Amino acid sequence: MVLHFLPEILLNAGKLFHFAEKTHVSTWLFRVGNVVFIAARFLSVIFAVLTFWFGLEPYASHTLRYVYEIYTSVVNMCMLKVKNT
């Protein structure tokens, strides 16, 4: 959540300073906010890939692991494909 809130805070602060006609501060906040926004989106994609790659297998019950066999690499890659579309 912090990953998504930080760019929003910077961009909204930039808007407030823009409305207050503090153009130097607002320009700086918009630039920093845009860079942080791109970095946050990139990191969220990386975290999604790592989550589906390594899976949540250590937290699954034995029933889910052995009976349904849902934690396989094929299912993880399919879920990653669904998430990114």
N, CA, C and O atoms as a CHARMM CRD file, in Angstrom:
* protein
*
  340
    1    1 MET  N      0.81300  -1.18400   0.00000 PROA 1      0.00000
    2    1 MET  CA     0.00000   0.00000   0.00000 PROA 1      0.00000
    3    1 MET  C      0.86800   1.26300   0.00000 PROA 1      0.00000
    4    1 MET  O      0.56300   2.24300  -0.68000 PROA 1      0.00000
    5    2 VAL  N      1.93800   1.21900   0.76700 PROA 2      0.00000
    6    2 VAL  CA     2.82600   2.38000   0.80600 PROA 2      0.00000
    7    2 VAL  C      3.41600   2.63000  -0.57100 PROA 2      0.00000
    8    2 VAL  O      3.66900   3.77200  -0.95500 PROA 2      0.00000
    9    3 LEU  N      3.63000   1.55500  -1.30200 PROA 3      0.00000
   10    3 LEU  CA     4.19300   1.65500  -2.64500 PROA 3      0.00000
   11    3 LEU  C      3.28500   2.47300  -3.56600 PROA 3      0.00000
   12    3 LEU  O      3.77900   3.16500  -4.45600 PROA 3      0.00000
   13    4 HSD  N      1.99000   2.40400  -3.36900 PROA 4      0.00000
   14    4 HSD  CA     1.05800   3.13600  -4.21100 PROA 4      0.00000
   15    4 HSD  C      0.70900   4.50500  -3.63400 PROA 4      0.00000
   16    4 HSD  O      0.35800   5.42200  -4.37700 PROA 4      0.00000
   17    5 PHE  N      0.80400   4.64500  -2.31500 PROA 5      0.00000
   18    5 PHE  CA     0.43600   5.91700  -1.70000 PROA 5      0.00000
   19    5 PHE  C      1.48900   6.99600  -1.89500 PROA 5      0.00000
   20    5 PHE  O      1.14600   8.17300  -2.01400 PROA 5      0.00000
   21    6 LEU  N      2.74900   6.62600  -1.93000 PROA 6      0.00000
   22    6 LEU  CA     3.81400   7.62400  -2.03300 PROA 6      0.00000
   23    6 LEU  C      3.72600   8.46700  -3.30300 PROA 6      0.00000
   24    6 LEU  O      3.81700   9.69000  -3.20400 PROA 6      0.00000
   25    7 PRO  N      3.55300   7.88400  -4.48900 PROA 7      0.00000
   26    7 PRO  CA     3.41300   8.73700  -5.67900 PROA 7      0.00000
   27    7 PRO  C      2.15300   9.58500  -5.64000 PROA 7      0.00000
   28    7 PRO  O      2.15200  10.71900  -6.11900 PROA 7      0.00000
   29    8 GLU  N      1.07000   9.04000  -5.07000 PROA 8      0.00000
   30    8 GLU  CA    -0.17100   9.81000  -4.98600 PROA 8      0.00000
   31    8 GLU  C      0.00000  11.02300  -4.08200 PROA 8      0.00000
   32    8 GLU  O     -0.50300  12.10500  -4.38200 PROA 8      0.00000
   33    9 ILE  N      0.71000  10.83900  -2.98200 PROA 9      0.00000
   34    9 ILE  CA     0.95100  11.95900  -2.06700 PROA 9      0.00000
   35    9 ILE  C      1.77200  13.04200  -2.75800 PROA 9      0.00000
   36    9 ILE  O      1.46300  14.22900  -2.65000 PROA 9      0.00000
   37   10 LEU  N      2.81200  12.63100  -3.46300 PROA 10     0.00000
   38   10 LEU  CA     3.66100  13.61300  -4.15200 PROA 10     0.00000
   39   10 LEU  C      2.90200  14.35400  -5.25000 PROA 10     0.00000
   40   10 LEU  O      3.03700  15.57100  -5.38300 PROA 10     0.00000
   41   11 LEU  N      2.11000  13.63300  -6.03200 PROA 11     0.00000
   42   11 LEU  CA     1.37200  14.28000  -7.11400 PROA 11     0.00000
   43   11 LEU  C      0.26900  15.19100  -6.58200 PROA 11     0.00000
   44   11 LEU  O      0.03500  16.26500  -7.13800 PROA 11     0.00000
   45   12 ASN  N     -0.40900  14.77800  -5.51700 PROA 12     0.00000
   46   12 ASN  CA    -1.43300  15.64100  -4.93200 PROA 12     0.00000
   47   12 ASN  C     -0.82500  16.86400  -4.26100 PROA 12     0.00000
   48   12 ASN  O     -1.41200  17.94500  -4.29900 PROA 12     0.00000
   49   13 ALA  N      0.33000  16.71100  -3.65400 PROA 13     0.00000
   50   13 ALA  CA     1.02300  17.87500  -3.08900 PROA 13     0.00000
   51   13 ALA  C      1.44700  18.82400  -4.20000 PROA 13     0.00000
   52   13 ALA  O      1.39100  20.04300  -4.03700 PROA 13     0.00000
   53   14 GLY  N      1.87100  18.26600  -5.32600 PROA 14     0.00000
   54   14 GLY  CA     2.21200  19.10100  -6.47100 PROA 14     0.00000
   55   14 GLY  C      1.02300  19.88100  -6.98200 PROA 14     0.00000
   56   14 GLY  O      1.15700  21.04200  -7.36700 PROA 14     0.00000
   57   15 LYS  N     -0.15000  19.24900  -6.98900 PROA 15     0.00000
   58   15 LYS  CA    -1.37000  19.94800  -7.40000 PROA 15     0.00000
   59   15 LYS  C     -1.70000  21.08900  -6.44700 PROA 15     0.00000
   60   15 LYS  O     -2.07000  22.18400  -6.87100 PROA 15     0.00000
   61   16 LEU  N     -1.55900  20.81300  -5.14300 PROA 16     0.00000
   62   16 LEU  CA    -1.84400  21.86700  -4.16200 PROA 16     0.00000
   63   16 LEU  C     -0.90700  23.06500  -4.32200 PROA 16     0.00000
   64   16 LEU  O     -1.34600  24.21400  -4.27000 PROA 16     0.00000
   65   17 PHE  N      0.37000  22.79300  -4.51400 PROA 17     0.00000
   66   17 PHE  CA     1.31100  23.89900  -4.71700 PROA 17     0.00000
   67   17 PHE  C      1.07400  24.59300  -6.04800 PROA 17     0.00000
   68   17 PHE  O      1.31400  25.79500  -6.16400 PROA 17     0.00000
   69   18 HSD  N      0.61300  23.87200  -7.04400 PROA 18     0.00000
   70   18 HSD  CA     0.28800  24.49400  -8.33200 PROA 18     0.00000
   71   18 HSD  C     -0.89200  25.44600  -8.18300 PROA 18     0.00000
   72   18 HSD  O     -0.88300  26.54200  -8.74400 PROA 18     0.00000
   73   19 PHE  N     -1.91300  25.02900  -7.42300 PROA 19     0.00000
   74   19 PHE  CA    -3.06100  25.90100  -7.19400 PROA 19     0.00000
   75   19 PHE  C     -2.69100  27.11300  -6.34700 PROA 19     0.00000
   76   19 PHE  O     -3.31000  28.17100  -6.45700 PROA 19     0.00000
   77   20 ALA  N     -1.67400  26.94800  -5.49800 PROA 20     0.00000
   78   20 ALA  CA    -1.20600  28.06600  -4.67100 PROA 20     0.00000
   79   20 ALA  C     -0.21600  28.94300  -5.42900 PROA 20     0.00000
   80   20 ALA  O      0.35700  29.87300  -4.86200 PROA 20     0.00000
   81   21 GLU  N     -0.01700  28.64800  -6.70700 PROA 21     0.00000
   82   21 GLU  CA     0.86800  29.39900  -7.60700 PROA 21     0.00000
   83   21 GLU  C      2.32600  29.38400  -7.15500 PROA 21     0.00000
   84   21 GLU  O      3.05200  30.35700  -7.35600 PROA 21     0.00000
   85   22 LYS  N      2.74200  28.30400  -6.56000 PROA 22     0.00000
   86   22 LYS  CA     4.14900  28.06500  -6.22400 PROA 22     0.00000
   87   22 LYS  C      4.71700  27.16300  -7.31500 PROA 22     0.00000
   88   22 LYS  O      4.89900  25.96400  -7.10600 PROA 22     0.00000
   89   23 THR  N      4.99000  27.73700  -8.46000 PROA 23     0.00000
   90   23 THR  CA     5.33200  26.94700  -9.64600 PROA 23     0.00000
   91   23 THR  C      6.65200  26.19500  -9.49800 PROA 23     0.00000
   92   23 THR  O      6.78000  25.07600  -9.99600 PROA 23     0.00000
   93   24 HSD  N      7.63600  26.78900  -8.82100 PROA 24     0.00000
   94   24 HSD  CA     8.92600  26.11500  -8.67800 PROA 24     0.00000
   95   24 HSD  C      8.77400  24.83300  -7.86700 PROA 24     0.00000
   96   24 HSD  O      9.31500  23.79600  -8.25000 PROA 24     0.00000
   97   25 VAL  N      8.05400  24.88800  -6.76400 PROA 25     0.00000
   98   25 VAL  CA     7.86100  23.71900  -5.90600 PROA 25     0.00000
   99   25 VAL  C      6.96800  22.69400  -6.60600 PROA 25     0.00000
  100   25 VAL  O      7.24200  21.49500  -6.55000 PROA 25     0.00000
  101   26 SER  N      5.90700  23.15500  -7.26100 PROA 26     0.00000
  102   26 SER  CA     4.98900  22.22200  -7.91300 PROA 26     0.00000
  103   26 SER  C      5.66900  21.48800  -9.07200 PROA 26     0.00000
  104   26 SER  O      5.42600  20.29900  -9.28000 PROA 26     0.00000
  105   27 THR  N      6.50900  22.18200  -9.81700 PROA 27     0.00000
  106   27 THR  CA     7.22700  21.52900 -10.91300 PROA 27     0.00000
  107   27 THR  C      8.14100  20.43300 -10.37600 PROA 27     0.00000
  108   27 THR  O      8.20200  19.33600 -10.93100 PROA 27     0.00000
  109   28 TRP  N      8.84100  20.73500  -9.30800 PROA 28     0.00000
  110   28 TRP  CA     9.72100  19.74300  -8.69400 PROA 28     0.00000
  111   28 TRP  C      8.92800  18.54800  -8.18200 PROA 28     0.00000
  112   28 TRP  O      9.34000  17.40500  -8.37900 PROA 28     0.00000
  113   29 LEU  N      7.78000  18.80000  -7.51700 PROA 29     0.00000
  114   29 LEU  CA     6.96700  17.70700  -6.99500 PROA 29     0.00000
  115   29 LEU  C      6.36600  16.85200  -8.10700 PROA 29     0.00000
  116   29 LEU  O      6.26500  15.63300  -7.96800 PROA 29     0.00000
  117   30 PHE  N      5.96700  17.48500  -9.20900 PROA 30     0.00000
  118   30 PHE  CA     5.43500  16.71700 -10.33300 PROA 30     0.00000
  119   30 PHE  C      6.50700  15.81000 -10.94000 PROA 30     0.00000
  120   30 PHE  O      6.23700  14.65500 -11.26900 PROA 30     0.00000
  121   31 ARG  N      7.70400  16.33300 -11.08400 PROA 31     0.00000
  122   31 ARG  CA     8.78300  15.51200 -11.65600 PROA 31     0.00000
  123   31 ARG  C      9.15300  14.34800 -10.74900 PROA 31     0.00000
  124   31 ARG  O      9.29700  13.21700 -11.21300 PROA 31     0.00000
  125   32 VAL  N      9.30500  14.61900  -9.47300 PROA 32     0.00000
  126   32 VAL  CA     9.63900  13.55500  -8.52300 PROA 32     0.00000
  127   32 VAL  C      8.48700  12.55800  -8.42400 PROA 32     0.00000
  128   32 VAL  O      8.70500  11.34800  -8.36400 PROA 32     0.00000
  129   33 GLY  N      7.26300  13.07600  -8.40800 PROA 33     0.00000
  130   33 GLY  CA     6.09300  12.20100  -8.34600 PROA 33     0.00000
  131   33 GLY  C      5.98500  11.28700  -9.54900 PROA 33     0.00000
  132   33 GLY  O      5.61300  10.12200  -9.41100 PROA 33     0.00000
  133   34 ASN  N      6.30500  11.80300 -10.73000 PROA 34     0.00000
  134   34 ASN  CA     6.25600  10.97600 -11.93800 PROA 34     0.00000
  135   34 ASN  C      7.31400   9.87500 -11.91400 PROA 34     0.00000
  136   34 ASN  O      7.04600   8.74300 -12.31900 PROA 34     0.00000
  137   35 VAL  N      8.50900  10.20400 -11.44300 PROA 35     0.00000
  138   35 VAL  CA     9.57700   9.20000 -11.36400 PROA 35     0.00000
  139   35 VAL  C      9.21500   8.13000 -10.32800 PROA 35     0.00000
  140   35 VAL  O      9.40100   6.93700 -10.57000 PROA 35     0.00000
  141   36 VAL  N      8.69900   8.56300  -9.17800 PROA 36     0.00000
  142   36 VAL  CA     8.31500   7.61300  -8.14000 PROA 36     0.00000
  143   36 VAL  C      7.12900   6.75700  -8.60900 PROA 36     0.00000
  144   36 VAL  O      7.04800   5.57500  -8.27300 PROA 36     0.00000
  145   37 PHE  N      6.21300   7.34900  -9.38300 PROA 37     0.00000
  146   37 PHE  CA     5.07700   6.60500  -9.91700 PROA 37     0.00000
  147   37 PHE  C      5.54600   5.46800 -10.82300 PROA 37     0.00000
  148   37 PHE  O      5.06300   4.34100 -10.71100 PROA 37     0.00000
  149   38 ILE  N      6.48400   5.76300 -11.71600 PROA 38     0.00000
  150   38 ILE  CA     7.00700   4.74000 -12.61900 PROA 38     0.00000
  151   38 ILE  C      7.74900   3.66200 -11.82800 PROA 38     0.00000
  152   38 ILE  O      7.59800   2.47300 -12.10800 PROA 38     0.00000
  153   39 ALA  N      8.54300   4.07100 -10.84900 PROA 39     0.00000
  154   39 ALA  CA     9.27600   3.10100 -10.03300 PROA 39     0.00000
  155   39 ALA  C      8.31700   2.21700  -9.23500 PROA 39     0.00000
  156   39 ALA  O      8.55500   1.01800  -9.09400 PROA 39     0.00000
  157   40 ALA  N      7.23700   2.80000  -8.71300 PROA 40     0.00000
  158   40 ALA  CA     6.26700   2.02700  -7.93700 PROA 40     0.00000
  159   40 ALA  C      5.55600   1.00500  -8.81500 PROA 40     0.00000
  160   40 ALA  O      5.33600  -0.12800  -8.38600 PROA 40     0.00000
  161   41 ARG  N      5.19900   1.38200 -10.02000 PROA 41     0.00000
  162   41 ARG  CA     4.54100   0.43300 -10.92700 PROA 41     0.00000
  163   41 ARG  C      5.50100  -0.68500 -11.31800 PROA 41     0.00000
  164   41 ARG  O      5.10800  -1.84900 -11.39400 PROA 41     0.00000
  165   42 PHE  N      6.73900  -0.33600 -11.56300 PROA 42     0.00000
  166   42 PHE  CA     7.74600  -1.33700 -11.91700 PROA 42     0.00000
  167   42 PHE  C      7.95100  -2.31500 -10.75900 PROA 42     0.00000
  168   42 PHE  O      8.02100  -3.52600 -10.97300 PROA 42     0.00000
  169   43 LEU  N      8.04700  -1.79500  -9.54400 PROA 43     0.00000
  170   43 LEU  CA     8.22400  -2.66200  -8.38200 PROA 43     0.00000
  171   43 LEU  C      7.00900  -3.53700  -8.12500 PROA 43     0.00000
  172   43 LEU  O      7.15500  -4.68300  -7.70100 PROA 43     0.00000
  173   44 SER  N      5.81400  -3.02000  -8.37300 PROA 44     0.00000
  174   44 SER  CA     4.62000  -3.84700  -8.16400 PROA 44     0.00000
  175   44 SER  C      4.57900  -5.00500  -9.15400 PROA 44     0.00000
  176   44 SER  O      4.12300  -6.09500  -8.80900 PROA 44     0.00000
  177   45 VAL  N      5.05100  -4.78400 -10.38600 PROA 45     0.00000
  178   45 VAL  CA     5.12700  -5.88000 -11.35100 PROA 45     0.00000
  179   45 VAL  C      6.17000  -6.90200 -10.90600 PROA 45     0.00000
  180   45 VAL  O      5.94700  -8.10700 -11.01400 PROA 45     0.00000
  181   46 ILE  N      7.30200  -6.42300 -10.40800 PROA 46     0.00000
  182   46 ILE  CA     8.34700  -7.33500  -9.91800 PROA 46     0.00000
  183   46 ILE  C      7.82600  -8.16600  -8.74900 PROA 46     0.00000
  184   46 ILE  O      8.06900  -9.37100  -8.69300 PROA 46     0.00000
  185   47 PHE  N      7.10900  -7.53500  -7.81100 PROA 47     0.00000
  186   47 PHE  CA     6.56400  -8.27700  -6.67400 PROA 47     0.00000
  187   47 PHE  C      5.52400  -9.29700  -7.11900 PROA 47     0.00000
  188   47 PHE  O      5.44200 -10.38200  -6.54300 PROA 47     0.00000
  189   48 ALA  N      4.73300  -8.96800  -8.12900 PROA 48     0.00000
  190   48 ALA  CA     3.74600  -9.92300  -8.64900 PROA 48     0.00000
  191   48 ALA  C      4.44400 -11.12200  -9.27100 PROA 48     0.00000
  192   48 ALA  O      4.03700 -12.26300  -9.05400 PROA 48     0.00000
  193   49 VAL  N      5.49100 -10.86800 -10.04100 PROA 49     0.00000
  194   49 VAL  CA     6.23200 -11.96700 -10.66300 PROA 49     0.00000
  195   49 VAL  C      6.87400 -12.84800  -9.60000 PROA 49     0.00000
  196   49 VAL  O      6.81100 -14.07300  -9.69600 PROA 49     0.00000
  197   50 LEU  N      7.48500 -12.24900  -8.59900 PROA 50     0.00000
  198   50 LEU  CA     8.12000 -13.04200  -7.54200 PROA 50     0.00000
  199   50 LEU  C      7.10000 -13.84100  -6.75100 PROA 50     0.00000
  200   50 LEU  O      7.36800 -14.97800  -6.36200 PROA 50     0.00000
  201   51 THR  N      5.93300 -13.25800  -6.51100 PROA 51     0.00000
  202   51 THR  CA     4.89500 -13.97700  -5.77100 PROA 51     0.00000
  203   51 THR  C      4.42300 -15.19400  -6.53300 PROA 51     0.00000
  204   51 THR  O      4.28900 -16.27300  -5.95700 PROA 51     0.00000
  205   52 PHE  N      4.16700 -15.03400  -7.82700 PROA 52     0.00000
  206   52 PHE  CA     3.69400 -16.17300  -8.60200 PROA 52     0.00000
  207   52 PHE  C      4.82300 -17.14300  -8.94300 PROA 52     0.00000
  208   52 PHE  O      4.57600 -18.33600  -9.11700 PROA 52     0.00000
  209   53 TRP  N      6.04600 -16.65500  -9.03800 PROA 53     0.00000
  210   53 TRP  CA     7.16000 -17.54400  -9.36300 PROA 53     0.00000
  211   53 TRP  C      7.46800 -18.48000  -8.19600 PROA 53     0.00000
  212   53 TRP  O      7.55600 -19.69600  -8.36300 PROA 53     0.00000
  213   54 PHE  N      7.63000 -17.88800  -7.00900 PROA 54     0.00000
  214   54 PHE  CA     7.94300 -18.70500  -5.84000 PROA 54     0.00000
  215   54 PHE  C      6.69100 -19.25800  -5.19000 PROA 54     0.00000
  216   54 PHE  O      6.75800 -20.23800  -4.44800 PROA 54     0.00000
  217   55 GLY  N      5.56300 -18.65000  -5.45400 PROA 55     0.00000
  218   55 GLY  CA     4.28200 -19.13200  -4.96200 PROA 55     0.00000
  219   55 GLY  C      4.09400 -18.90800  -3.47700 PROA 55     0.00000
  220   55 GLY  O      4.95100 -18.36800  -2.77700 PROA 55     0.00000
  221   56 LEU  N      2.95500 -19.33900  -3.04200 PROA 56     0.00000
  222   56 LEU  CA     2.62300 -19.25500  -1.62500 PROA 56     0.00000
  223   56 LEU  C      2.59100 -20.64500  -1.00400 PROA 56     0.00000
  224   56 LEU  O      1.85100 -20.90100  -0.05500 PROA 56     0.00000
  225   57 GLU  N      3.39900 -21.52700  -1.55300 PROA 57     0.00000
  226   57 GLU  CA     3.39200 -22.92600  -1.14100 PROA 57     0.00000
  227   57 GLU  C      3.68200 -23.14000   0.34100 PROA 57     0.00000
  228   57 GLU  O      3.04600 -24.00100   0.94900 PROA 57     0.00000
  229   58 PRO  N      4.59700 -22.41100   0.94700 PROA 58     0.00000
  230   58 PRO  CA     4.84700 -22.67100   2.37500 PROA 58     0.00000
  231   58 PRO  C      3.61800 -22.41500   3.25300 PROA 58     0.00000
  232   58 PRO  O      3.54100 -22.93600   4.36600 PROA 58     0.00000
  233   59 TYR  N      2.65700 -21.62000   2.76900 PROA 59     0.00000
  234   59 TYR  CA     1.49000 -21.28000   3.56700 PROA 59     0.00000
  235   59 TYR  C      0.27000 -22.12300   3.20100 PROA 59     0.00000
  236   59 TYR  O     -0.78500 -21.97300   3.81600 PROA 59     0.00000
  237   60 ALA  N      0.39500 -22.99500   2.22500 PROA 60     0.00000
  238   60 ALA  CA    -0.73000 -23.82900   1.81300 PROA 60     0.00000
  239   60 ALA  C     -0.84700 -25.05000   2.71800 PROA 60     0.00000
  240   60 ALA  O      0.14000 -25.51800   3.28500 PROA 60     0.00000
  241   61 SER  N     -2.04700 -25.54500   2.83900 PROA 61     0.00000
  242   61 SER  CA    -2.24600 -26.73900   3.65400 PROA 61     0.00000
  243   61 SER  C     -1.83500 -27.97000   2.85800 PROA 61     0.00000
  244   61 SER  O     -1.68200 -27.90600   1.63800 PROA 61     0.00000
  245   62 HSD  N     -1.65700 -29.08500   3.54900 PROA 62     0.00000
  246   62 HSD  CA    -1.26000 -30.32400   2.87800 PROA 62     0.00000
  247   62 HSD  C     -2.35200 -30.80200   1.91500 PROA 62     0.00000
  248   62 HSD  O     -2.05800 -31.41000   0.88600 PROA 62     0.00000
  249   63 THR  N     -3.59800 -30.52500   2.25300 PROA 63     0.00000
  250   63 THR  CA    -4.69600 -30.93600   1.37500 PROA 63     0.00000
  251   63 THR  C     -4.58900 -30.24000   0.03400 PROA 63     0.00000
  252   63 THR  O     -4.73900 -30.87000  -1.01300 PROA 63     0.00000
  253   64 LEU  N     -4.33200 -28.95500   0.06300 PROA 64     0.00000
  254   64 LEU  CA    -4.20800 -28.21700  -1.19400 PROA 64     0.00000
  255   64 LEU  C     -2.98900 -28.67200  -1.98000 PROA 64     0.00000
  256   64 LEU  O     -3.03200 -28.74800  -3.20700 PROA 64     0.00000
  257   65 ARG  N     -1.90400 -28.97400  -1.27900 PROA 65     0.00000
  258   65 ARG  CA    -0.68600 -29.37600  -1.97900 PROA 65     0.00000
  259   65 ARG  C     -0.82900 -30.71500  -2.67600 PROA 65     0.00000
  260   65 ARG  O     -0.41600 -30.85800  -3.82600 PROA 65     0.00000
  261   66 TYR  N     -1.40300 -31.69200  -2.00400 PROA 66     0.00000
  262   66 TYR  CA    -1.36400 -33.05000  -2.52200 PROA 66     0.00000
  263   66 TYR  C     -2.62700 -33.45500  -3.28200 PROA 66     0.00000
  264   66 TYR  O     -2.53800 -34.19200  -4.26400 PROA 66     0.00000
  265   67 VAL  N     -3.78100 -32.99500  -2.85400 PROA 67     0.00000
  266   67 VAL  CA    -5.01600 -33.42000  -3.50100 PROA 67     0.00000
  267   67 VAL  C     -5.26900 -32.62100  -4.77100 PROA 67     0.00000
  268   67 VAL  O     -5.49900 -33.20600  -5.82900 PROA 67     0.00000
  269   68 TYR  N     -5.23000 -31.33000  -4.68700 PROA 68     0.00000
  270   68 TYR  CA    -5.58800 -30.49800  -5.83100 PROA 68     0.00000
  271   68 TYR  C     -4.40500 -30.10800  -6.70100 PROA 68     0.00000
  272   68 TYR  O     -4.59000 -29.75100  -7.86500 PROA 68     0.00000
  273   69 GLU  N     -3.22000 -30.16600  -6.17500 PROA 69     0.00000
  274   69 GLU  CA    -1.99600 -29.85700  -6.91300 PROA 69     0.00000
  275   69 GLU  C     -2.09400 -28.52800  -7.66200 PROA 69     0.00000
  276   69 GLU  O     -1.81900 -28.45200  -8.85900 PROA 69     0.00000
  277   70 ILE  N     -2.48900 -27.49400  -6.94000 PROA 70     0.00000
  278   70 ILE  CA    -2.67100 -26.20500  -7.62000 PROA 70     0.00000
  279   70 ILE  C     -1.40800 -25.35800  -7.62000 PROA 70     0.00000
  280   70 ILE  O     -1.32600 -24.36100  -8.33700 PROA 70     0.00000
  281   71 TYR  N     -0.42500 -25.75100  -6.82100 PROA 71     0.00000
  282   71 TYR  CA     0.79500 -24.95200  -6.78800 PROA 71     0.00000
  283   71 TYR  C      1.84100 -25.55700  -7.69800 PROA 71     0.00000
  284   71 TYR  O      2.85800 -26.06500  -7.22500 PROA 71     0.00000
  285   72 THR  N      1.61100 -25.51200  -8.96800 PROA 72     0.00000
  286   72 THR  CA     2.58300 -25.97400  -9.94700 PROA 72     0.00000
  287   72 THR  C      3.08800 -24.78700 -10.73800 PROA 72     0.00000
  288   72 THR  O      2.47500 -23.71900 -10.72800 PROA 72     0.00000
  289   73 SER  N      4.17400 -24.96500 -11.40200 PROA 73     0.00000
  290   73 SER  CA     4.73900 -23.87900 -12.19600 PROA 73     0.00000
  291   73 SER  C      3.81900 -23.47200 -13.33500 PROA 73     0.00000
  292   73 SER  O      3.75400 -22.29500 -13.68700 PROA 73     0.00000
  293   74 VAL  N      3.11100 -24.42600 -13.91200 PROA 74     0.00000
  294   74 VAL  CA     2.21100 -24.10900 -15.01900 PROA 74     0.00000
  295   74 VAL  C      1.07900 -23.20200 -14.54300 PROA 74     0.00000
  296   74 VAL  O      0.74900 -22.21800 -15.20500 PROA 74     0.00000
  297   75 VAL  N      0.48700 -23.53000 -13.39900 PROA 75     0.00000
  298   75 VAL  CA    -0.60300 -22.71100 -12.87100 PROA 75     0.00000
  299   75 VAL  C     -0.07900 -21.33800 -12.47500 PROA 75     0.00000
  300   75 VAL  O     -0.74900 -20.33100 -12.70600 PROA 75     0.00000
  301   76 ASN  N      1.10300 -21.28500 -11.88500 PROA 76     0.00000
  302   76 ASN  CA     1.68100 -19.99500 -11.51000 PROA 76     0.00000
  303   76 ASN  C      1.90100 -19.11100 -12.72700 PROA 76     0.00000
  304   76 ASN  O      1.60300 -17.91700 -12.68600 PROA 76     0.00000
  305   77 MET  N      2.41100 -19.67300 -13.79600 PROA 77     0.00000
  306   77 MET  CA     2.65000 -18.87100 -14.99700 PROA 77     0.00000
  307   77 MET  C      1.33200 -18.45000 -15.65000 PROA 77     0.00000
  308   77 MET  O      1.24100 -17.34800 -16.19100 PROA 77     0.00000
  309   78 CYS  N      0.31200 -19.30900 -15.60800 PROA 78     0.00000
  310   78 CYS  CA    -1.00200 -18.92900 -16.14100 PROA 78     0.00000
  311   78 CYS  C     -1.60600 -17.79700 -15.31800 PROA 78     0.00000
  312   78 CYS  O     -2.19100 -16.87200 -15.88300 PROA 78     0.00000
  313   79 MET  N     -1.47900 -17.85300 -14.02000 PROA 79     0.00000
  314   79 MET  CA    -2.00300 -16.78100 -13.17300 PROA 79     0.00000
  315   79 MET  C     -1.24300 -15.47700 -13.43200 PROA 79     0.00000
  316   79 MET  O     -1.83800 -14.40000 -13.40600 PROA 79     0.00000
  317   80 LEU  N      0.04200 -15.56600 -13.67600 PROA 80     0.00000
  318   80 LEU  CA     0.82300 -14.38200 -13.98700 PROA 80     0.00000
  319   80 LEU  C      0.34300 -13.78200 -15.30400 PROA 80     0.00000
  320   80 LEU  O      0.25400 -12.56100 -15.42900 PROA 80     0.00000
  321   81 LYS  N      0.03700 -14.61400 -16.27600 PROA 81     0.00000
  322   81 LYS  CA    -0.47300 -14.14800 -17.55400 PROA 81     0.00000
  323   81 LYS  C     -1.83000 -13.47500 -17.38400 PROA 81     0.00000
  324   81 LYS  O     -2.09000 -12.43900 -17.99500 PROA 81     0.00000
  325   82 VAL  N     -2.69500 -14.05700 -16.55700 PROA 82     0.00000
  326   82 VAL  CA    -4.02300 -13.47700 -16.31700 PROA 82     0.00000
  327   82 VAL  C     -3.88300 -12.12900 -15.63300 PROA 82     0.00000
  328   82 VAL  O     -4.60200 -11.18900 -15.97100 PROA 82     0.00000
  329   83 LYS  N     -2.95900 -12.01600 -14.66800 PROA 83     0.00000
  330   83 LYS  CA    -2.79400 -10.77700 -13.92600 PROA 83     0.00000
  331   83 LYS  C     -2.27100  -9.66200 -14.81800 PROA 83     0.00000
  332   83 LYS  O     -2.66200  -8.50900 -14.63700 PROA 83     0.00000
  333   84 ASN  N     -1.41600  -9.96000 -15.75500 PROA 84     0.00000
  334   84 ASN  CA    -0.80900  -8.92600 -16.59100 PROA 84     0.00000
  335   84 ASN  C     -1.63300  -8.57300 -17.81900 PROA 84     0.00000
  336   84 ASN  O     -1.22900  -7.69400 -18.58100 PROA 84     0.00000
  337   85 THR  N     -2.76700  -9.22100 -18.04300 PROA 85     0.00000
  338   85 THR  CA    -3.60500  -8.85800 -19.19100 PROA 85     0.00000
  339   85 THR  C     -4.67800  -7.89300 -18.80500 PROA 85     0.00000
  340   85 THR  O     -5.47300  -7.48400 -19.65000 PROA 85     0.00000
